[in-house]
Amino acid sequence: MTDKVFEKPCNESSGILFKNVRIFDGIQGTLRTGMNVLVEGNRIKRISDEAFAAPAGFGEIDGKGHVLMPGIINSHYHMIGALPTQVFFSGPPKDYRVFWYARGLEAALMQGVTTVRDVGGNDWGVVRAASEGLITAPRIFPSGALISQTAGHFDFRPANLPLEKSEHAGDLIVVFDGMSLLADGPDAVRKAARECLRQGATQIKIASSGGVVSLADPIHSIQFTAEEIKAAVQVAKDWDTYVATHVYGAEAAIRAIENGVMSLEHANLVDEEAVKRGVERGVWWSPQTVVYLHPPEDWNALQKAKLKAVVDGLKNTLALLERHKANVLFGTDCFGNMEVQHLEFQYRSEFFSSLEILRQATSNGGRALRMSGGRYPCPGDLGVIREGAMADILIVKDNPLDDVTILSNFEEQLLLIMKDGVVYKNIL
């Protein structure tokens, strides 16, 4: 095996013919063997079990019988999570933070993550640099600013900061250069959501309960009234997209579900009633494991105490989601521990089968991203291997259907990484 990891993406031909691969298509529980896949531009053009010649000007790659699968979709990612936690709360300047963001995104791509849904706090300059190929990064579905109530999960202001010294923009409070927007009342929430959409958000992210890393709010707190949630949801619907929310407790989750939120993030402390209502409404559930079971060492005593409460409920939530056949997504939510995000496959395997996890990380993610409707930026589907789909492709040494945890060993197992028709790694 020769070393052909590219420091810069390789895209010298009009397309690539992958020969002799076994396909996991993102859905089926068995591999299709002896397959050939033709990529033209940034989409999958043809899939066949019959040998055919590559068109003139196309490259060829012999898959040597290894497994070709869709690129991984991380449905709960924060580029701000690349910063060490205490560095984040020290308030470093924006032009310093962006270097951490770019480094984290490159690391994610080289671990096989070809698309991230950044669920709040993204830097718009980094999003643009990624879309223009100025940095090595996954495709980003950005949410824009994290929208929170005062004293909510995204209120990252120091406790001793007087209100009059906060940065105001009309009836909004701006935190960390627009990383989050604090909005109280339906009108302010509408303004915050519209501001995110104006800047390019593909979906809206709010907070419905307390959080672990935030310092101002207890976990059990219920955030945003029904009227405030409805305001965000209506703005999103008017733009043909949807709202995702940070939530832990059952009452907060039910309030979000009943008022139109379509993606519930975390949900560690929900009960059976909340899950039933969510399944009835067809919402997506976005739980994570690695951030809770392999947390950063630099979290402070308050954060560690809050962590224990949500860890204790994690197993019950995942069992409820499994029991009620909920729509489940794959995500990591790493915050200060981005270097271990690949371990999500290992921790998640304690609760789900390899096939379930693979679907969560591919076709389920692609289906959920389609909820962004008119904001959806791609000409084809994501998370699947089918003709017409986006050419986000991994070639894996062994069969992840047998053991999905091999994807945590990304340096050895990922023989090829392609995003948007461009090869970023090839050690075949």
C-alpha positions as CSV (number, residue, x, y, z in Angstrom):
1,M,0.0,0.0,0.0
2,T,1.5,3.3,-1.1
3,D,1.1,6.6,0.8
4,K,-1.1,8.9,-1.2
5,V,-2.6,11.2,1.4
6,F,-2.9,14.6,-0.2
7,E,-2.1,17.8,1.6
8,K,-4.4,19.5,-0.9
9,P,-7.4,18.0,-2.5
10,C,-6.9,16.1,-5.8
11,N,-9.3,16.9,-8.5
12,E,-7.4,16.8,-11.8
13,S,-9.9,14.9,-13.8
14,S,-13.5,15.4,-14.9
15,G,-14.6,12.5,-12.7
16,I,-13.6,9.1,-11.3
17,L,-14.6,5.5,-11.9
18,F,-14.4,3.4,-8.7
19,K,-14.0,-0.2,-9.8
20,N,-14.4,-3.4,-7.8
21,V,-16.1,-2.1,-4.6
22,R,-18.6,-3.4,-2.2
23,I,-21.4,-0.9,-1.5
24,F,-23.1,0.1,1.7
25,D,-25.7,2.5,0.3
26,G,-26.7,4.2,3.6
27,I,-29.8,2.1,4.0
28,Q,-29.6,-1.6,3.2
29,G,-28.2,-4.1,5.8
30,T,-26.2,-6.0,3.2
31,L,-23.4,-5.1,0.9
32,R,-23.7,-5.1,-2.9
33,T,-20.5,-6.8,-4.2
34,G,-18.6,-6.5,-7.4
35,M,-19.8,-3.0,-8.0
36,N,-18.5,0.0,-10.1
37,V,-19.4,3.6,-9.3
38,L,-18.9,6.5,-11.7
39,V,-18.6,10.0,-10.3
40,E,-18.9,12.9,-12.7
41,G,-18.3,16.3,-11.2
42,N,-19.8,16.4,-7.8
43,R,-22.5,13.7,-8.2
44,I,-22.8,10.0,-8.7
45,K,-23.5,9.4,-12.3
46,R,-23.7,5.6,-12.7
47,I,-23.7,2.4,-10.5
48,S,-23.4,-1.0,-12.1
49,D,-22.4,-4.6,-11.3
50,E,-21.2,-4.8,-14.9
51,A,-17.8,-3.6,-15.9
52,F,-17.7,-0.5,-18.1
53,A,-15.0,1.9,-19.3
54,A,-14.4,5.3,-17.8
55,P,-15.2,8.2,-20.1
56,A,-12.3,10.0,-21.7
57,G,-10.6,12.3,-19.2
58,F,-11.8,10.4,-16.1
59,G,-9.6,8.9,-13.6
60,E,-9.9,5.3,-12.3
61,I,-9.5,3.9,-8.8
62,D,-9.4,0.2,-8.0
63,G,-11.4,-0.3,-4.8
64,K,-9.8,-3.8,-4.4
65,G,-13.0,-5.1,-2.9
66,H,-13.2,-2.7,0.0
67,V,-16.4,-1.1,1.2
68,L,-17.7,2.1,-0.5
69,M,-20.2,4.0,1.6
70,P,-21.6,7.6,2.0
71,G,-19.6,10.2,3.8
72,I,-20.5,10.7,7.4
73,I,-23.0,13.4,8.4
74,N,-22.5,14.9,11.8
75,S,-25.9,16.4,12.6
76,H,-24.8,18.0,15.8
77,Y,-21.6,19.9,15.4
78,H,-20.4,23.2,16.6
79,M,-17.3,24.8,15.1
80,I,-17.0,26.8,18.3
81,G,-16.5,23.4,20.1
82,A,-12.9,23.3,18.7
83,L,-11.9,25.8,21.4
84,P,-10.8,24.4,24.8
85,T,-13.7,25.2,27.1
86,Q,-11.9,27.6,29.4
87,V,-10.3,29.4,26.4
88,F,-13.8,29.8,25.0
89,F,-15.1,31.4,28.2
90,S,-12.1,33.7,28.4
91,G,-13.6,35.6,25.5
92,P,-10.7,35.4,23.0
93,P,-10.9,37.7,19.9
94,K,-12.7,36.5,16.8
95,D,-9.7,36.6,14.6
96,Y,-8.0,34.1,17.0
97,R,-11.1,31.8,17.3
98,V,-11.4,31.2,13.6
99,F,-8.1,29.4,13.5
100,W,-9.4,26.9,16.0
101,Y,-12.6,26.5,13.9
102,A,-10.7,25.8,10.7
103,R,-8.5,23.3,12.4
104,G,-11.5,21.5,13.9
105,L,-13.3,21.3,10.6
106,E,-10.2,19.9,8.8
107,A,-9.9,17.2,11.5
108,A,-13.6,16.3,11.0
109,L,-13.2,15.9,7.3
110,M,-10.2,13.7,7.6
111,Q,-12.2,11.5,10.0
112,G,-14.7,10.9,7.2
113,V,-17.2,13.6,8.1
114,T,-18.2,15.1,4.8
115,T,-21.1,17.2,6.0
116,V,-21.8,18.9,9.3
117,R,-25.0,20.6,10.5
118,D,-23.5,23.4,12.6
119,V,-26.2,23.8,15.2
120,G,-25.3,27.3,16.3
121,G,-22.5,29.8,16.8
122,N,-20.8,29.4,13.5
123,D,-18.5,32.1,12.1
124,W,-19.8,33.3,8.7
125,G,-16.3,34.0,7.4
126,V,-15.4,30.4,8.1
127,V,-18.6,29.1,6.4
128,R,-17.7,31.1,3.3
129,A,-14.1,30.0,3.3
130,A,-15.2,26.4,3.5
131,S,-17.8,26.8,0.7
132,E,-15.1,28.5,-1.6
133,G,-12.5,25.8,-0.8
134,L,-10.2,28.2,0.9
135,I,-10.0,25.8,3.9
136,T,-10.2,22.0,4.0
137,A,-13.6,21.4,5.6
138,P,-16.8,19.4,5.4
139,R,-19.9,20.9,3.8
140,I,-21.5,23.1,6.4
141,F,-25.3,23.6,7.0
142,P,-25.0,26.7,9.2
143,S,-27.6,27.8,11.8
144,G,-26.1,31.2,12.4
145,A,-26.3,32.6,15.9
146,L,-27.5,30.5,18.8
147,I,-30.8,32.1,19.8
148,S,-31.5,32.1,23.6
149,Q,-33.5,34.0,26.2
150,T,-31.7,36.1,28.7
151,A,-30.1,33.8,31.3
152,G,-30.7,30.9,28.9
153,H,-28.3,28.2,27.6
154,F,-26.6,30.5,25.1
155,D,-26.2,33.5,27.5
156,F,-22.4,33.2,27.7
157,R,-21.9,36.6,29.4
158,P,-19.9,36.7,32.6
159,A,-22.3,36.7,35.6
160,N,-20.8,40.0,36.9
161,L,-21.3,41.9,33.6
162,P,-23.9,44.6,34.2
163,L,-26.8,44.7,31.7
164,E,-25.9,48.2,30.6
165,K,-22.5,47.0,29.5
166,S,-23.8,44.3,27.3
167,E,-23.8,44.8,23.6
168,H,-27.2,45.8,22.4
169,A,-28.7,45.7,18.9
170,G,-32.2,47.1,19.3
171,D,-34.1,44.7,21.5
172,L,-31.4,42.0,21.1
173,I,-28.3,41.4,23.1
174,V,-25.3,40.3,21.1
175,V,-22.8,37.9,22.7
176,F,-19.3,37.1,21.5
177,D,-19.5,39.0,18.2
178,G,-22.9,37.5,17.3
179,M,-22.1,33.9,18.3
180,S,-25.4,34.1,20.2
181,L,-28.4,36.4,20.3
182,L,-30.4,36.9,23.4
183,A,-34.1,37.6,22.6
184,D,-37.0,38.0,25.0
185,G,-40.5,38.1,23.7
186,P,-42.0,36.9,20.4
187,D,-41.0,40.0,18.4
188,A,-37.4,39.8,19.5
189,V,-37.3,36.1,18.7
190,R,-38.7,36.8,15.2
191,K,-36.0,39.4,14.7
192,A,-33.2,37.1,15.8
193,A,-34.4,34.3,13.6
194,R,-34.7,36.6,10.6
195,E,-31.3,37.9,11.2
196,C,-29.9,34.4,11.1
197,L,-31.7,33.7,7.8
198,R,-30.5,36.9,6.3
199,Q,-26.9,35.9,6.9
200,G,-27.4,32.5,5.3
201,A,-28.7,30.0,7.9
202,T,-30.2,26.8,6.5
203,Q,-32.1,26.2,9.8
204,I,-32.7,28.0,13.1
205,K,-31.4,26.9,16.4
206,I,-32.9,27.9,19.8
207,A,-32.6,26.7,23.4
208,S,-35.5,25.2,25.3
209,S,-33.8,24.3,28.6
210,G,-30.7,24.6,30.7
211,G,-27.3,23.3,29.5
212,V,-24.1,21.7,30.8
213,V,-21.4,24.2,29.7
214,S,-23.5,27.3,30.2
215,L,-23.1,28.9,33.6
216,A,-26.2,30.9,34.2
217,D,-29.0,28.3,33.9
218,P,-29.8,25.2,35.8
219,I,-30.5,22.0,33.8
220,H,-34.1,21.8,34.9
221,S,-35.0,25.3,33.7
222,I,-37.6,25.6,30.9
223,Q,-36.7,28.3,28.4
224,F,-38.8,30.3,25.9
225,T,-42.5,30.4,26.2
226,A,-44.8,28.7,23.7
227,E,-45.4,32.1,22.0
228,E,-41.6,32.7,21.6
229,I,-41.1,29.2,20.2
230,K,-44.0,29.7,17.8
231,A,-42.5,32.9,16.6
232,A,-39.2,31.2,15.6
233,V,-41.1,28.3,14.0
234,Q,-43.2,30.6,11.9
235,V,-40.2,32.6,10.7
236,A,-38.5,29.3,9.7
237,K,-41.7,28.0,7.9
238,D,-42.0,31.3,6.0
239,W,-38.5,30.6,4.7
240,D,-39.3,26.9,4.0
241,T,-37.1,25.6,6.7
242,Y,-37.3,24.4,10.3
243,V,-36.2,24.9,13.9
244,A,-33.9,22.8,16.0
245,T,-33.7,23.2,19.8
246,H,-31.3,22.4,22.6
247,V,-33.4,20.5,25.2
248,Y,-33.0,18.1,28.1
249,G,-36.2,17.8,30.2
250,A,-39.5,16.2,29.2
251,E,-41.7,19.3,29.8
252,A,-39.4,21.5,27.8
253,A,-39.3,18.9,25.0
254,I,-43.1,18.6,24.9
255,R,-43.4,22.4,24.7
256,A,-41.0,22.5,21.8
257,I,-42.7,19.6,20.0
258,E,-46.2,21.0,20.4
259,N,-45.1,24.3,19.0
260,G,-43.5,23.0,15.8
261,V,-39.9,22.3,16.5
262,M,-38.7,19.5,14.3
263,S,-35.2,18.5,15.7
264,L,-34.6,17.9,19.3
265,E,-31.0,18.0,20.4
266,H,-29.7,15.9,23.3
267,A,-33.1,15.1,25.2
268,N,-31.3,13.2,27.9
269,L,-34.0,13.7,30.5
270,V,-37.2,13.1,28.5
271,D,-39.8,10.6,29.4
272,E,-42.0,8.2,27.4
273,E,-44.7,10.7,26.8
274,A,-42.3,13.2,25.3
275,V,-40.9,10.6,22.9
276,K,-44.4,9.4,21.9
277,R,-45.4,12.9,21.0
278,G,-42.3,13.5,19.1
279,V,-42.7,10.2,17.1
280,E,-46.3,11.2,16.3
281,R,-45.1,14.5,14.9
282,G,-42.3,13.0,13.0
283,V,-39.6,15.0,14.7
284,W,-35.9,14.1,14.5
285,W,-34.0,13.2,17.7
286,S,-30.3,14.1,17.9
287,P,-28.7,12.4,20.9
288,Q,-24.9,12.2,21.5
289,T,-22.7,10.0,23.7
290,V,-19.1,11.0,23.4
291,V,-19.5,14.5,24.9
292,Y,-21.1,13.0,28.0
293,L,-19.1,9.8,28.4
294,H,-15.7,11.2,27.4
295,P,-16.0,14.8,28.5
296,P,-13.2,17.4,28.5
297,E,-10.9,17.5,31.5
298,D,-11.0,21.3,31.8
299,W,-14.8,21.6,32.6
300,N,-15.2,23.3,35.9
301,A,-16.9,21.9,39.0
302,L,-20.3,23.4,38.1
303,Q,-20.2,22.0,34.6
304,K,-19.2,18.6,35.9
305,A,-22.0,18.6,38.4
306,K,-24.5,19.4,35.6
307,L,-22.9,16.7,33.4
308,K,-23.7,14.0,36.0
309,A,-27.4,14.8,35.9
310,V,-27.7,14.4,32.1
311,V,-25.4,11.4,32.0
312,D,-27.7,9.6,34.4
313,G,-30.6,10.0,32.0
314,L,-28.8,9.2,28.7
315,K,-29.4,5.4,28.8
316,N,-33.1,5.8,29.4
317,T,-33.5,8.3,26.6
318,L,-31.7,6.1,24.1
319,A,-33.8,3.1,25.1
320,L,-37.0,5.1,24.7
321,L,-35.9,6.2,21.2
322,E,-35.2,2.6,20.3
323,R,-38.4,1.3,21.7
324,H,-40.6,3.8,19.8
325,K,-38.7,3.6,16.6
326,A,-37.9,7.3,16.6
327,N,-36.0,9.1,13.9
328,V,-32.5,9.3,15.3
329,L,-29.5,11.3,14.0
330,F,-25.8,10.9,14.5
331,G,-23.8,13.7,16.1
332,T,-21.1,14.5,18.6
333,D,-21.6,18.0,20.2
334,C,-17.9,18.0,21.2
335,F,-17.2,21.2,23.2
336,G,-13.6,21.4,24.3
337,N,-13.0,17.7,23.4
338,M,-13.1,17.8,19.6
339,E,-10.0,15.6,19.4
340,V,-12.1,12.6,20.6
341,Q,-15.2,13.1,18.4
342,H,-14.4,9.9,16.4
343,L,-15.1,7.9,19.6
344,E,-18.8,8.6,19.1
345,F,-19.0,5.3,17.1
346,Q,-17.6,3.4,20.1
347,Y,-19.8,4.8,22.8
348,R,-22.9,4.8,20.6
349,S,-22.4,1.1,19.9
350,E,-23.3,0.3,23.5
351,F,-26.9,1.4,22.6
352,F,-27.5,0.8,18.9
353,S,-26.5,-1.9,16.3
354,S,-23.9,-1.2,13.7
355,L,-26.5,-0.9,11.0
356,E,-28.6,1.6,13.0
357,I,-25.6,3.8,13.7
358,L,-24.5,3.7,10.1
359,R,-28.0,4.8,9.0
360,Q,-28.0,7.5,11.6
361,A,-24.7,8.8,10.3
362,T,-25.7,8.7,6.6
363,S,-29.2,8.3,5.2
364,N,-31.0,9.6,8.3
365,G,-28.8,12.7,8.3
366,G,-29.5,13.3,4.7
367,R,-33.2,13.0,5.1
368,A,-33.2,15.4,8.0
369,L,-31.1,18.0,6.1
370,R,-33.8,18.0,3.4
371,M,-36.1,19.7,6.0
372,S,-34.2,22.9,5.1
373,G,-36.4,22.9,2.0
374,G,-35.6,25.9,-0.2
375,R,-32.5,26.5,1.9
376,Y,-31.1,23.1,0.9
377,P,-27.9,24.0,-1.0
378,C,-27.2,20.8,-2.9
379,P,-28.4,19.5,-6.3
380,G,-28.6,15.9,-5.0
381,D,-29.2,13.8,-2.0
382,L,-26.7,13.4,0.8
383,G,-26.0,10.3,2.9
384,V,-26.8,7.7,0.2
385,I,-25.0,6.0,-2.6
386,R,-27.4,6.2,-5.5
387,E,-27.3,7.7,-9.0
388,G,-27.8,11.4,-8.8
389,A,-26.7,11.7,-5.2
390,M,-23.9,14.0,-4.1
391,A,-20.4,12.4,-4.5
392,D,-19.5,12.3,-0.8
393,I,-17.8,8.9,-0.6
394,L,-15.7,6.9,1.8
395,I,-13.8,3.7,1.0
396,V,-13.4,1.7,4.2
397,K,-10.8,-1.1,4.6
398,D,-13.2,-3.5,6.5
399,N,-16.9,-3.9,6.7
400,P,-18.5,-1.4,9.1
401,L,-21.8,-3.4,9.0
402,D,-19.9,-6.1,11.0
403,D,-18.5,-3.6,13.5
404,V,-19.1,0.1,13.1
405,T,-16.5,1.0,15.7
406,I,-13.8,0.5,13.1
407,L,-14.7,4.0,11.9
408,S,-13.2,5.3,15.1
409,N,-9.9,3.9,13.8
410,F,-10.1,6.4,10.9
411,E,-6.4,6.7,10.1
412,E,-6.2,3.0,9.2
413,Q,-9.7,2.2,8.1
414,L,-10.5,5.2,5.8
415,L,-8.6,4.4,2.6
416,L,-10.3,7.2,0.6
417,I,-12.3,10.3,1.5
418,M,-14.2,12.2,-1.2
419,K,-16.4,15.2,-0.6
420,D,-18.3,16.9,-3.4
421,G,-16.5,14.9,-6.0
422,V,-13.0,15.9,-4.7
423,V,-10.6,13.4,-3.2
424,Y,-9.0,14.5,0.0
425,K,-7.3,11.2,1.0
426,N,-6.3,8.2,-1.0
427,I,-4.1,5.4,0.5
428,L,-5.5,2.6,-1.7
